[in-house]
Structure formats: structure tokens, C-alpha cells
Amino acid sequence: AGVNVMLQDVNGNIPLDYASEGTESSYILRKHLEENGVDVSSMHAMKTQRPSTMLSDVRQLVATGGNLSQPNDDGVTLLHIACASGYREVVSVLLESGADPHPADDNFWTPLHLAAKYGQTSIVSQLLRRGANPTLLNCNQDKPSVTIRPVSILKRDSLLEKCAMFREAGGALSGQPSQDNSLDGPFSSGASKLEQVKLMPPAPNDDLASLSELTDSSLLYEMQKRFGNDQIYTYIGHILLLVNPNKELPIYSTLVSQLYLSSTGRLCSSLPPHIFSSAERAYHMMLQERRPQCFILSGESGSGKSEACKHIVRHLTARSSSKGFALDPRMKHVNCILEAFGHAKTQRNNSSSRFIKLLTIQYCDKRRTLLRARVYTYMLEKARLVHLPPHQHSFSIFYLMAEGLPPEEKSTLYLNNVLAHRYLSGGFSGENPPVAKASAQSRERLAAVKQALRALGFNKQEVDSVFMLLSAVLHIGDLRFTALTDADTAFPSDLQLLERVAGMLQVSSNDLSTALTSDVQYFKGDVITRRHTVEMSEQCRDQLAKAIYGRLFSYLVNNINDYLQGHDDSIGDPALEIGILDIFGFEEFQRSGFEQLCVNMTNERLRQYVSEVLFQQEQAECLQEGIAMETPRSPGNQPAVLDFFLQ
């Protein structure tokens, strides 16, 4: 068949090196090599010379006092090379001579990751005895115990025991990615178990549309049974149903993503339903049909839509050529900012999206490389800023500031007690307002937000200005008005607070007071000033706060889109596109406003589209092919709802 038996793996080994001596496989490979002019004995002699040469070089470096932990341009050290290659003596000399046992390269791979990945079990033991940290994560968010090759139970238990010891001692090194440095919820894509690719085998109930009995009780029974087995994904025809497990599952690693890669877009029959499969199908449909594709993520708050979006992006990024635009690391910064400024804690979800997001990913038509991405946001729930629903929070960034800012920075922003401000206290008027407690997790998350802003190109002054605006929004909410005359015209009650807010916004206090307590109209060339009542001034105050926050959010999104533009040399290339729409579910509040009307109308339009696809188009195809069928009664909403509002 023409297989090249001289191909080397990352260790420099050929297939013969893995064949057991004296077996038929070893005999066939050795004979084939010798028949093709390869001196197997000389080749083995050269291979055994490599560790000896490196050992000699390392000893010479030790004798001359050289830096044993000096990395190259990729962050790779001598210990990385020795661990990956299995050079035990070299590793021993390096560690005994004071080499750093856990340096990380540019992809955050440590020597322990490499030794585990390439099955160097004795070197794994050496590193652990020397204090190598088994809890550090690489670029795939994997610990060494996840990358380990199949080895004895004893070795795996040893590594897991070390992980537990480090967790108890809190021995994580700074400067490495950790599992708690983002705003991700429990449905995030970490990898904390050895069974990284232990997927459930295909089952008859993978597609509910193929069941012989389609009733409410049978469908609920199958879904409950699958959920109990951690089978959270289920097909319903072309629709993928996700039931949020609210826990971490080891089914989102890079290796799992690679399992779902396909040259045709067809799902491998040995793989279960997965969001990676839907992403792969959309990618191939885009190439085959030469037109944009779109995911619609719809469900109630807390159903896992935002995390599903991340998994789709991760797979689409992984299947793009390595020469394309590196989207995945940038999306981590983007998600950090959007979740801080656009998410809030609700009764069902600690990090609920409070805006509609459309993320588009563009591929080069010719090279099939990822070109750029763009984020479109709609309907930010600004009303939450000024009117907190019962038992819910405002936007997450304010609570990160309350629990994560150091005292000196709070003092600079006039935020001695963040939660005492009216917008965050829900109108609390008691003598003892709630007090925020400092939180290490909030400090880390706030630091991640600042780092993400710097990645977007913000300098320190611009980052400080963002937080000054956030503080100004909170102080605007504290402005109160009183009627000092019989005409019921409003005036600011606290002039000192008015001066402070005006200083934060860099406007004069008179201009700010006039804007909040009056409006100017022009009538036939005359200027008419109308004074506001207290109630009207309070409405203007809240409108100003919402406008500032909304424009700050839009400003951040515009900077995000500049950050996701990719290379300038790709502009003008023909592009194909995949969109991912993350939208609210239906909302029913005790006090609903125009925003809830728009949200529910959007969901009605989506329901109409799904109804057309599932019922009307299928019926039309059957009639066109002459297939007799009973006319289904689809619960259409066009006359009753949509026409009423949209005509």
C-alpha cells in the first residue's frame, strides 16, 4: 500500500521502535527496512547516542554555571526536551542541578505534561518527587493527569494523589491559567478527569424523532433516562436538544473535538450526539451550499446557551487551518468582557445573559482559513440597572468592583461601600445597608477583566476611565430631587453629590442640574424652557444612567470587533460565514416593559420559523413527491400574535 515506515513521531521514533522484540511485527518491519537499504543496527546505535550527547552537553553546561532553565523562542527548556524524549539521566542531572521543575512553554505545557503525554512514567515519578505541580493547566485547559497515556493504575493513582495534595495546600503557581480565572459557570469546558474521551456509545434513543412512540410521556422518559446517564445531547431530527447538567463533564477536550472532524460532514456512526457534531455539520453545509449558516440557541435562562456558544466556537476554531486567524484565545478575552458587563445573576442562573448576541465567524472561501469574527449585540436589558427585579442582581461588573477592588482604588472612585448605592441596594433605605465582603475569586475575575481590556488595546488611563464611568453611573442613581416652590419644580437635594457626579462626567454641575431638572423646546424660533417635576427629574436621572451604561457597553463591543478583525491582508477576500445567535427565552415578569415585549416577539418569530420548517415544508415535500399523508395541525402563531403587532 506504500506506507512510509520511516515516518517519525514527536519522539523521533519509527514504527519499529514500538514493535516488541521477537514478535512477527518486529520481524516484518525489520526485514522491510533492510530490503530497502536501511541499516537497522546503525540506526539504533545513532538513536542511543542522542541521550548520551545531550547528557554530555548538560553536564558541560552545569560545569560552566550556565542557566539550565533558559527557554528558547517558544518557551521550551532543556527539561521539556529531556522529558518528552525519555532521557532519564538527563532529567536527573537537570533536577539535581537546580533546574526549575515546572517551567511552562508558550502553550503552558510543563515538563510534567510532556512526560505524562509520552508515557515516560519513571520521569513522571522523578518530577513529582522534585515538587512538580500536577494541577497546572496547559493551553487546552488540561492537567498532566488528563494528557497521560494509558499506564498502570499505580502511576495514575500517584499523579491523582499529588493533584489532591496540591489542591488541599493551595499550591498553584502564579502566572499559569487556573480553573477559576474566568466568569464561566458550572457548564464550562474544563477537563479534570482522566476519562477525557470516554464518550457514551450510540443508542437507539439518540434521535427522538426515530422513536416508534412519540408521546409526551415517552419523550420525557427517554430524556430523563439519557440525562441520568450524562447523555445531555439528543437529536430531534436536525435539532440538537441540550439539557444543562449544571456540572463539569469531560466531553469538550481538543481530542473529543478532533473525533468529530469529518471530511464529508456526515456524523460517524460510532459517535453519540454532540454540539461538536452540529458545528461540524454547519461547517460542511456552508462549504457545500456556498451560503451562510446559522445556529439559533434558544431556551430558558440557565439552560446553557452561552456555554454552548463557546463550545461551537471552540470546534469551529479547531477545525480551521492553523495558518488562519487565532480566534479561540481572543474569544476568551471577549467572553470575559461581555459576561462582566452584560451578564447578571438571576434566580435560575448566576451568570445570565441580559442581551441578545449574534457572533459571526468568517472563513476564506479559497483557503478555508478563519479570517475574522464579529459580535452584534441587541436589546441590552438596561432597565435592570435602575429597577432590580426581586431577588436578582444588577450587572456582574458592579459586584466584581464591590468585592474585588482594593481599598485605595475604591477611595479614588468614591466607592467606600458599593452595595450601599441605590441601584445595587434595590432602594434599600435602612440605617445598615449591605456591605460587600472582599473575595479572592472576585479579585481574580476583576483582574481578568482588566487584562482583557488591555488585550483590546486599552491603556491604563482608558481602563481607569471605564471604572470611573461605572462609578458615575452608581452615583447618578443616588441623586435625589425636591420641590422647593409651589410650582412643584424640582431641584437637586444634595449639591455636594451633584458636584461629585459632574466631576466624574467632566461637565459643569450647572449643566448637569439643568439637564436633569428641565428640558428645552424650540417653537417658531423661540426657546421655551420647561421645568421638571420631581418625578420627571427622577426619570431623566435614570434615563441618563441607562444611556451612559448602554453607550459604554456599545463602545466595548466596537473595540471587541476591532480586536476580532484578523489580518489586514485578508480584507477583500471572498468569505463564507457561520452565525451563532444566543437569544433570550420567553420572559414573564410581574412587571414587564417594552424590552420584554421585544424579547417575546422575537421568540414568536423564531417559533413561527421552526413551525414552518417542521410542518409546512415537510408537508410540501411529501405532496410534491406524491406521498399521501394526514394534514398535520401545526400550532401557528402568525394570525394571532405576529400580525397583531407587526401589521
Summary of the structure (lengths in Angstrom):
residues: 647
radius of gyration: 30.5
end to end distance: 67.4
largest distance: 109.8
contacts: 1861
relative contact order: 0.06
helix: 49%
strand: 10%
